[in-house]
Amino acid sequence: MKPAAFNYHSPTSAEDAVSLMAEYEDAELLAGNQSLGVQMANRLATPAHLIDLNEIEDLKYINETDDGIEIGALTRHATIADSDLLDRQLPVLAEAAGEIAGPSVRNMGTLGGSLGEADPAGNYPTVLMALDATLTLQGPDGTREEDVQDFHIAYMMTTLAEDEMIVGATIPTDPLPPGRTGMSFQEIKRVPHTWPKLSAAAAVVVDNPTADEPTVEEARLSFGNAADTPLRTADAEDAVEGTALSESALADAAEAAMDASEPASEMQADADYKEDQIRVFARRTLQAAYDDALQD
Ligand SMILES: Cc1cc2nc3c(=O)[nH]c(=O)nc-3n(C[C@H](O)[C@H](O)[C@H](O)COP(=O)(O)OP(=O)(O)OC[C@H]3O[C@@H](n4cnc5c(N)ncnc54)[C@H](O)[C@@H]3O)c2cc1C
């Protein structure tokens, strides 16, 4: 099948893209075309107007600022995976980008497209939840900031208004002191180059990496595909904070993460299996981030 006929627009600024969305009711944004193209080819999406964002050069960047790391919505997965700046500052994000699909999807797919698609299994939502990211959204009246924790409201639904687009994400690095912060991204895939059945991201800050028993000062743990939306597990974090990541603290964190989850059954991964794996991943991801903090 071929896509239904559509009108094509190629704005060169986010302002123009948003104006086009306000002008045309039945319009869809096009970024890397790795998800939308398939939907259109199968006529699951039949927008009358396609607003191609690829000519908006201003949305392709990874910058370090006083607020942290800023990434433009049109930045490709491959660029994020290969970024030396991210590898130094937020390696978990570069790692998660490098695990998305295969090279052809990574060369075209974008941060904004992935966040706009809002799949609860998406690598970025999982990691950005753990990194306390803020999204910048642009609408006809200008930009607004949205905490990524508040962005996802139901299965593949976000707070993005019909005439808004994602222009970028900011990840604060201040609360993650170098030398005593560790991060980890873990996932299970049935076969390579597909979506994960489950993923988890953690960031752990310890008080003193060279102490006999370094204590977890701050822990962050989030999951992908463990519920209808990406999931941050505050009770699991509380279970390990103030501990030296003892066996009993990890066991409590694993139970808390499982309790917070509401995984859906799918082919090759029913809900019971996912609940078991959420326990395993809570332990594994926190432990890996803790171990990483001691290496810094
Ligand atoms: C085989 C395969 C395997 C995959 N595996 C993974 C995986 O393991 N992990 C993972 O995270 N992803 C995976 N993906 C998805 C991949 O990351 C896609 O690239 C991504 O989800 C969509 O990004 P895109 O730039 O191609 O967006 P498009 O396909 O162009 O658009 C997707 C949706 O987002 C909207 N959109 C685009 N840009 C914006 C914007 N700036 N603001 C608001 N809305 C916008 C579009 O209107 C559309 O509704 C996989 C995809 C494929 C085909």
PDBQT file of the ligand as one rigid body, heavy atoms in Angstrom, charges set to zero:
ROOT
HETATM    1  C1  LIG A 301      12.721  -1.487  13.484  1.00  0.00    +0.000 C 
HETATM    2  C2  LIG A 301      12.621  -0.388  14.503  1.00  0.00    +0.000 A 
HETATM    3  C3  LIG A 301      13.138  -0.604  15.769  1.00  0.00    +0.000 A 
HETATM    4  C4  LIG A 301      13.052   0.391  16.743  1.00  0.00    +0.000 A 
HETATM    5  N1  LIG A 301      13.598   0.165  17.976  1.00  0.00    +0.000 NA
HETATM    6  C5  LIG A 301      13.552   1.151  18.904  1.00  0.00    +0.000 A 
HETATM    7  C6  LIG A 301      14.146   0.959  20.189  1.00  0.00    +0.000 A 
HETATM    8  O1  LIG A 301      14.754  -0.073  20.500  1.00  0.00    +0.000 OA
HETATM    9  N2  LIG A 301      14.036   1.971  21.090  1.00  0.00    +0.000 N 
HETATM   10  C7  LIG A 301      13.428   3.163  20.781  1.00  0.00    +0.000 A 
HETATM   11  O2  LIG A 301      13.381   4.057  21.612  1.00  0.00    +0.000 OA
HETATM   12  N3  LIG A 301      12.898   3.375  19.567  1.00  0.00    +0.000 NA
HETATM   13  C8  LIG A 301      12.926   2.402  18.630  1.00  0.00    +0.000 A 
HETATM   14  N4  LIG A 301      12.394   2.628  17.395  1.00  0.00    +0.000 N 
HETATM   15  C9  LIG A 301      11.737   3.935  17.104  1.00  0.00    +0.000 C 
HETATM   16  C10 LIG A 301      12.770   4.945  16.585  1.00  0.00    +0.000 C 
HETATM   17  O3  LIG A 301      13.439   5.479  17.689  1.00  0.00    +0.000 OA
HETATM   18  C11 LIG A 301      12.083   6.062  15.815  1.00  0.00    +0.000 C 
HETATM   19  O4  LIG A 301      13.047   6.699  15.118  1.00  0.00    +0.000 OA
HETATM   20  C12 LIG A 301      11.344   7.100  16.674  1.00  0.00    +0.000 C 
HETATM   21  O5  LIG A 301      10.422   6.555  17.510  1.00  0.00    +0.000 OA
HETATM   22  C13 LIG A 301      10.604   8.082  15.824  1.00  0.00    +0.000 C 
HETATM   23  O6  LIG A 301      11.506   9.091  15.497  1.00  0.00    +0.000 OA
HETATM   24  P1  LIG A 301      11.487   9.776  14.106  1.00  0.00    +0.000 P 
HETATM   25  O7  LIG A 301      12.411  10.930  14.211  1.00  0.00    +0.000 OA
HETATM   26  O8  LIG A 301      11.710   8.800  13.027  1.00  0.00    +0.000 OA
HETATM   27  O9  LIG A 301       9.975  10.329  14.042  1.00  0.00    +0.000 OA
HETATM   28  P2  LIG A 301       8.864  10.248  12.912  1.00  0.00    +0.000 P 
HETATM   29  O10 LIG A 301       8.628   8.846  12.516  1.00  0.00    +0.000 OA
HETATM   30  O11 LIG A 301       9.159  11.218  11.828  1.00  0.00    +0.000 OA
HETATM   31  O12 LIG A 301       7.624  10.795  13.784  1.00  0.00    +0.000 OA
HETATM   32  C14 LIG A 301       7.090  10.015  14.833  1.00  0.00    +0.000 C 
HETATM   33  C15 LIG A 301       5.949  10.804  15.526  1.00  0.00    +0.000 C 
HETATM   34  O13 LIG A 301       6.489  11.885  16.270  1.00  0.00    +0.000 OA
HETATM   35  C16 LIG A 301       5.926  13.116  15.836  1.00  0.00    +0.000 C 
HETATM   36  N5  LIG A 301       7.000  14.108  15.896  1.00  0.00    +0.000 N 
HETATM   37  C17 LIG A 301       8.141  14.123  15.186  1.00  0.00    +0.000 A 
HETATM   38  N6  LIG A 301       8.924  15.147  15.571  1.00  0.00    +0.000 NA
HETATM   39  C18 LIG A 301       8.252  15.811  16.541  1.00  0.00    +0.000 A 
HETATM   40  C19 LIG A 301       8.538  16.956  17.322  1.00  0.00    +0.000 A 
HETATM   41  N7  LIG A 301       9.687  17.634  17.211  1.00  0.00    +0.000 N 
HETATM   42  N8  LIG A 301       7.608  17.336  18.225  1.00  0.00    +0.000 NA
HETATM   43  C20 LIG A 301       6.454  16.652  18.381  1.00  0.00    +0.000 A 
HETATM   44  N9  LIG A 301       6.129  15.556  17.665  1.00  0.00    +0.000 NA
HETATM   45  C21 LIG A 301       7.013  15.142  16.748  1.00  0.00    +0.000 A 
HETATM   46  C22 LIG A 301       5.426  12.860  14.418  1.00  0.00    +0.000 C 
HETATM   47  O14 LIG A 301       4.383  13.740  14.074  1.00  0.00    +0.000 OA
HETATM   48  C23 LIG A 301       4.950  11.420  14.521  1.00  0.00    +0.000 C 
HETATM   49  O15 LIG A 301       3.672  11.367  15.102  1.00  0.00    +0.000 OA
HETATM   50  C24 LIG A 301      12.455   1.650  16.423  1.00  0.00    +0.000 A 
HETATM   51  C25 LIG A 301      11.942   1.873  15.136  1.00  0.00    +0.000 A 
HETATM   52  C26 LIG A 301      12.025   0.873  14.171  1.00  0.00    +0.000 A 
HETATM   53  C27 LIG A 301      11.500   1.149  12.796  1.00  0.00    +0.000 C 
ENDROOT
TORSDOF 0
